[in-house]
Amino acid sequence: MTSPGNSYPAGSAAFPHRGLLGIAGLAPHEILFLLDEAEQWVELNRLPQKRDDRLAGLTIINAFFENSTRTLLSFEIAGKRLGADVVNMAVAQSSVKKGETLIDTAMTLNAMHADAIVIRHGSSGAVQLIADKVDCPVLNAGDGQHEHPTQALLDALTIRHALNLPRGGAFNGLAVTICGDILHSRVARSNILCLTSLGAEVRVCAPPALMPTGIEAMQVTPFHDFDAALRGADVVMMLRLQQERMQGQFIASPREYRHLYGLTLDRLAKAKPDALVMHPGPMNRGIEIDSNVADLAERSMITRQVEMGVAIRMACLDVLTRRSRGVEGWS
C-alpha cells in the first residue's frame, strides 16, 4: 500500500460522509485526513487556554443509551472546547424507559434541530437506525458488537504520535497484536478495519470461545497462543472481558484466563523491546493486564489514548459540521 501523503481531495471531497457510523467504508486517505485534522487539537489541548469557538451557536446532543465514562466525557469536552452547546441526554430518566421506541426517540431529537448527535447504544445497528431518521450528522460512540470508530481513530493517532510516524503516512510494516475478548469487542472490530486499511499487520489472539469464526476474512492472523502472537509485535493492545455481553461460559475462570492471556512483564518481553502497551479501558487489572505493565513508564500509552480521544472527537465534530457552518468548499 502506498502512502497518500498529505495530498487530499479539495474541500468536502476529503471526507464526503454525512456522519461517522463506522470505519468500514472509509478510504485510507479519509482515515488519514481525520488523523491529520486532529493534530491541531492535540496542540491546542496542551495549551493553558484550550478554547476555539468555531462551533459557537451549534448544539450537540450526546445520547448515551449505555454507560460510559471516557467516551462521554471526551465528547463533552470536545464539543465545549470548540464552543458548542453540549447537552447530555439522561437516558435513565428519558421516555425510553417508559417504552418509547428508538425511532420515536430519533424523531424527537430531530425535532429539536440539533447540529450533531453522538450516540452510544447496546444494539448493533441502532446508530444507523437513528442516523436514517435525523437531518444532522450522527457520530457512532459504540453500537453493540458492531463498531466504535472514534476509538479506532484515537488509537491510530496514539500509535502515530508514540512512534513518530509522519503525518499523512500509512502504517506499513507495523505489527499490532490485539488480545482479549475479540468476539464481543466493537473496539477490536474498528481497530482491525482501521489498522489493516492503513497497512499494518494485525494479529488477534483470544481463547477459542472468544474468537469469531472466519475472522481471517478481515485480513488478520488469528492466534490462540498469546506468546506466539506477541513475537515481534510493535504494539500490544489488550481488551477486557465483556462479561455483560456474554451468555454462558466463555472462560474457565479469571485466574485461568490471566495465566493464558494476561499481559505480564514476562510475557511483554516476548514482543519487541520497545513495544507499546495499549488498552481502551476500563481495565480489569490483574486479569487481562497487570498493574506493573499498565503503569509502565514510556511504554504504556493508556493515558495518552485518553488524551488523543479528545483531539480526535474535536476533529470529527469540526469536520462533520462544516457543511452546516458554510465552510468554504464544504457546501
C-alpha positions as CSV (number, residue, x, y, z in Angstrom):
1,M,0.0,0.0,0.0
2,T,1.4,3.4,-1.0
3,S,1.2,6.3,1.3
4,P,-1.3,9.0,0.1
5,G,1.0,11.6,1.8
6,N,-0.6,14.9,2.8
7,S,-2.5,15.4,-0.5
8,Y,-6.2,15.2,-0.1
9,P,-9.1,16.0,-2.4
10,A,-10.2,19.6,-2.1
11,G,-12.9,20.6,0.4
12,S,-15.7,18.1,1.3
13,A,-14.2,15.5,-1.1
14,A,-11.6,14.9,1.5
15,F,-14.3,13.5,3.8
16,P,-17.6,13.3,1.9
17,H,-19.5,11.3,4.5
18,R,-22.5,12.9,6.2
19,G,-21.7,11.2,9.6
20,L,-19.3,8.8,11.1
21,L,-21.0,5.5,11.7
22,G,-18.0,3.2,11.4
23,I,-14.6,2.7,9.9
24,A,-16.0,0.2,7.4
25,G,-16.4,2.1,4.1
26,L,-13.8,4.7,4.8
27,A,-10.9,5.0,2.4
28,P,-7.4,5.1,3.8
29,H,-7.0,8.8,2.8
30,E,-10.2,9.6,4.7
31,I,-8.9,8.0,7.8
32,L,-5.6,9.8,7.5
33,F,-7.4,13.1,6.8
34,L,-9.2,12.8,10.2
35,L,-5.9,11.9,11.9
36,D,-4.2,14.9,10.4
37,E,-7.2,17.2,11.3
38,A,-6.8,16.1,14.9
39,E,-3.2,17.3,15.2
40,Q,-4.2,20.9,15.6
41,W,-6.4,19.9,18.6
42,V,-3.6,17.8,20.2
43,E,-1.6,21.0,20.2
44,L,-4.4,23.2,21.5
45,N,-5.3,20.8,24.3
46,R,-1.8,21.1,25.7
47,L,-2.1,24.9,26.0
48,P,-3.3,26.8,29.1
49,Q,-6.2,28.2,27.0
50,K,-7.9,25.2,25.4
51,R,-10.7,27.1,23.5
52,D,-11.7,27.5,19.9
53,D,-15.2,28.9,19.2
54,R,-15.7,27.7,15.7
55,L,-18.8,25.7,16.8
56,A,-20.3,28.6,18.7
57,G,-24.1,28.6,18.4
58,L,-24.2,24.9,17.5
59,T,-26.0,22.3,19.7
60,I,-24.6,18.8,20.1
61,I,-26.6,16.1,21.8
62,N,-24.8,13.2,23.5
63,A,-27.4,10.4,23.6
64,F,-25.8,7.5,25.5
65,F,-28.1,4.6,25.9
66,E,-25.2,2.6,27.5
67,N,-23.0,3.6,30.4
68,S,-19.7,5.4,29.6
69,T,-17.1,7.4,31.4
70,R,-14.2,8.1,28.9
71,T,-16.2,8.4,25.7
72,L,-19.0,10.5,27.1
73,L,-16.6,12.9,28.9
74,S,-14.4,13.0,25.9
75,F,-17.2,14.0,23.5
76,E,-18.5,16.6,26.0
77,I,-15.1,18.2,26.5
78,A,-14.5,18.1,22.7
79,G,-17.7,19.9,22.0
80,K,-17.3,22.5,24.7
81,R,-13.7,23.3,23.7
82,L,-15.0,24.0,20.2
83,G,-17.5,26.4,21.7
84,A,-20.7,24.3,21.1
85,D,-23.6,24.0,23.5
86,V,-23.4,20.3,24.6
87,V,-26.4,18.5,26.1
88,N,-26.1,15.1,27.6
89,M,-29.3,13.1,27.3
90,A,-30.1,11.4,30.6
91,V,-31.4,8.1,29.2
92,A,-32.2,6.7,32.6
93,Q,-34.7,9.5,33.1
94,S,-35.9,9.6,29.4
95,S,-39.1,8.4,27.7
96,V,-37.1,5.4,26.5
97,K,-37.5,4.0,30.0
98,K,-41.3,4.5,29.6
99,G,-41.4,2.3,26.5
100,E,-40.8,4.9,23.7
101,T,-39.3,3.3,20.6
102,L,-35.9,4.1,19.3
103,I,-37.4,5.6,16.1
104,D,-39.7,7.9,18.2
105,T,-36.7,9.0,20.2
106,A,-34.8,9.7,17.0
107,M,-37.7,11.8,15.6
108,T,-37.9,13.7,18.9
109,L,-34.2,14.5,18.8
110,N,-34.5,15.6,15.2
111,A,-37.4,18.0,16.0
112,M,-35.0,19.8,18.4
113,H,-32.8,20.8,15.5
114,A,-29.5,19.6,16.9
115,D,-26.5,20.2,14.8
116,A,-24.8,16.9,15.6
117,I,-25.9,13.8,17.7
118,V,-23.4,11.5,19.3
119,I,-25.0,8.1,20.1
120,R,-23.9,5.0,22.1
121,H,-26.3,2.1,22.1
122,G,-26.2,-1.5,23.2
123,S,-27.7,-2.9,20.0
124,S,-25.7,-3.3,16.8
125,G,-27.3,-1.1,14.1
126,A,-29.1,1.2,16.4
127,V,-27.0,4.2,15.5
128,Q,-27.6,3.6,11.8
129,L,-31.4,3.4,12.5
130,I,-31.3,6.8,14.2
131,A,-29.0,8.3,11.6
132,D,-31.6,7.4,8.9
133,K,-34.2,9.4,10.8
134,V,-32.4,12.7,11.6
135,D,-31.2,15.6,9.4
136,C,-27.9,16.3,11.2
137,P,-24.6,14.4,11.3
138,V,-24.5,11.4,13.6
139,L,-21.4,10.1,15.3
140,N,-21.2,6.5,16.5
141,A,-19.9,6.3,20.0
142,G,-20.3,2.5,20.1
143,D,-23.2,0.3,19.0
144,G,-23.4,-3.2,20.4
145,Q,-20.7,-5.5,19.0
146,H,-20.6,-3.6,15.7
147,E,-18.2,-0.6,15.7
148,H,-16.6,2.1,17.8
149,P,-14.9,4.3,15.1
150,T,-13.6,7.1,17.2
151,Q,-11.8,4.6,19.5
152,A,-10.0,3.2,16.5
153,L,-9.1,6.6,15.3
154,L,-7.7,7.7,18.6
155,D,-5.7,4.5,18.9
156,A,-4.2,5.1,15.5
157,L,-3.4,8.7,16.4
158,T,-1.8,7.4,19.7
159,I,0.4,5.0,17.8
160,R,1.4,7.6,15.2
161,H,2.5,10.1,18.0
162,A,4.3,7.5,20.1
163,L,6.3,6.1,17.1
164,N,6.8,9.5,15.4
165,L,5.2,8.3,12.2
166,P,4.8,11.0,9.6
167,R,1.5,12.8,9.1
168,G,-0.4,11.5,6.1
169,G,1.7,8.3,6.1
170,A,0.5,4.8,6.3
171,F,1.4,2.2,8.9
172,N,3.3,-0.2,6.6
173,G,5.5,-2.7,8.4
174,L,3.8,-2.2,11.8
175,A,2.9,-5.3,13.7
176,V,0.0,-4.9,16.1
177,T,-1.3,-7.7,18.4
178,I,-4.8,-7.3,19.8
179,C,-5.6,-9.8,22.6
180,G,-8.7,-10.4,24.6
181,D,-12.4,-10.8,24.0
182,I,-12.3,-10.4,20.3
183,L,-15.8,-11.9,19.8
184,H,-17.7,-9.2,21.7
185,S,-15.4,-6.3,21.1
186,R,-16.5,-3.4,18.8
187,V,-13.2,-1.8,19.6
188,A,-11.4,-4.8,18.1
189,R,-13.5,-4.7,15.0
190,S,-13.0,-1.0,14.4
191,N,-9.3,-1.2,15.1
192,I,-8.9,-4.1,12.7
193,L,-10.6,-2.2,10.0
194,C,-8.6,0.9,10.7
195,L,-5.2,-0.6,11.1
196,T,-5.4,-3.0,8.2
197,S,-6.6,-0.2,6.0
198,L,-3.5,1.8,6.9
199,G,-1.2,-1.1,6.0
200,A,-0.4,-2.6,9.5
201,E,-0.1,-6.3,10.1
202,V,-2.7,-7.2,12.7
203,R,-2.7,-10.3,14.8
204,V,-5.7,-11.2,17.0
205,C,-5.4,-13.5,20.0
206,A,-8.2,-15.0,22.1
207,P,-9.4,-18.2,23.7
208,P,-11.2,-20.3,21.1
209,A,-14.6,-19.4,22.6
210,L,-13.9,-15.7,22.2
211,M,-12.5,-15.8,18.7
212,P,-15.0,-15.0,15.9
213,T,-15.3,-17.7,13.2
214,G,-13.9,-16.6,9.8
215,I,-12.1,-13.7,11.2
216,E,-9.3,-14.3,8.7
217,A,-11.6,-12.6,6.2
218,M,-10.8,-9.4,7.9
219,Q,-7.1,-9.8,6.8
220,V,-5.8,-10.6,10.3
221,T,-3.8,-13.6,11.6
222,P,-5.6,-15.4,14.5
223,F,-3.8,-16.9,17.4
224,H,-4.8,-18.9,20.5
225,D,-1.2,-18.8,21.8
226,F,-0.6,-15.4,23.3
227,D,3.2,-15.9,23.5
228,A,3.3,-16.7,19.8
229,A,1.1,-13.7,18.9
230,L,3.5,-11.3,20.8
231,R,6.7,-12.2,19.0
232,G,8.0,-9.2,17.1
233,A,5.0,-7.0,17.9
234,D,5.4,-3.2,17.9
235,V,2.1,-2.6,19.7
236,V,0.2,-4.8,22.1
237,M,-3.4,-3.8,22.5
238,M,-5.3,-5.5,25.4
239,L,-9.1,-5.9,25.6
240,R,-11.2,-6.5,28.7
241,L,-13.6,-9.5,29.1
242,Q,-17.0,-8.1,28.3
243,Q,-19.0,-10.1,30.8
244,E,-22.1,-8.0,30.2
245,R,-22.3,-9.3,26.6
246,M,-21.6,-12.9,27.5
247,Q,-24.3,-15.5,27.8
248,G,-22.9,-18.8,29.0
249,Q,-19.4,-20.0,29.9
250,F,-16.7,-18.5,27.7
251,I,-13.6,-18.9,30.0
252,A,-12.8,-21.4,32.8
253,S,-12.1,-18.7,35.4
254,P,-10.5,-15.2,35.6
255,R,-7.4,-16.9,37.2
256,E,-7.0,-19.3,34.3
257,Y,-7.6,-16.5,31.8
258,R,-4.8,-14.4,33.3
259,H,-2.5,-17.4,33.2
260,L,-3.0,-17.8,29.5
261,Y,-3.9,-14.4,28.2
262,G,-2.9,-11.8,30.8
263,L,-0.2,-9.3,29.9
264,T,2.6,-9.6,32.4
265,L,6.1,-8.2,32.3
266,D,7.5,-11.6,31.4
267,R,5.0,-12.0,28.6
268,L,5.6,-8.5,27.3
269,A,9.3,-9.3,27.0
270,K,8.4,-11.6,24.1
271,A,7.3,-8.5,22.0
272,K,9.8,-6.0,20.7
273,P,11.9,-4.4,23.4
274,D,10.2,-1.0,23.0
275,A,6.7,-2.4,22.2
276,L,3.8,0.0,23.1
277,V,1.1,-1.2,25.5
278,M,-2.5,0.0,24.9
279,H,-5.9,-0.6,26.5
280,P,-9.2,1.2,25.6
281,G,-10.4,1.0,29.2
282,P,-11.9,0.2,31.6
283,M,-9.2,-2.1,32.7
284,N,-9.5,-5.2,34.8
285,R,-6.1,-5.0,36.5
286,G,-4.7,-8.4,37.4
287,I,-6.8,-10.2,34.8
288,E,-6.1,-9.1,31.2
289,I,-3.2,-6.7,32.3
290,D,-1.0,-6.4,35.4
291,S,-0.6,-3.1,37.1
292,N,3.1,-3.0,36.6
293,V,2.5,-3.3,32.8
294,A,-0.4,-0.8,32.7
295,D,1.7,1.8,34.5
296,L,4.9,1.1,32.6
297,A,6.7,4.4,32.1
298,E,7.4,5.4,28.5
299,R,5.7,2.3,27.0
300,S,2.2,2.4,28.4
301,M,0.0,4.5,26.2
302,I,-3.2,4.1,28.1
303,T,-3.5,7.7,29.4
304,R,-2.2,9.0,26.1
305,Q,-5.1,7.2,24.4
306,V,-7.5,9.3,26.6
307,E,-5.7,12.5,25.6
308,M,-5.8,11.6,21.9
309,G,-9.5,10.8,22.3
310,V,-10.4,14.4,22.9
311,A,-8.4,15.6,19.9
312,I,-10.0,13.0,17.5
313,R,-13.5,13.8,18.7
314,M,-12.9,17.6,18.2
315,A,-11.7,16.8,14.7
316,C,-14.8,14.7,13.9
317,L,-17.2,17.3,15.3
318,D,-15.4,20.1,13.3
319,V,-15.3,18.2,10.0
320,L,-18.9,16.9,10.2
321,T,-20.4,20.3,10.9
322,R,-18.5,22.2,8.2
323,R,-21.5,21.9,5.7
324,S,-24.0,23.4,8.2
325,R,-21.5,26.1,9.1
326,G,-21.0,27.1,5.4
327,V,-17.2,26.4,5.5
328,E,-15.8,27.2,2.1
329,G,-15.6,24.0,-0.1
330,W,-17.9,22.1,2.2
331,S,-21.3,23.0,0.6
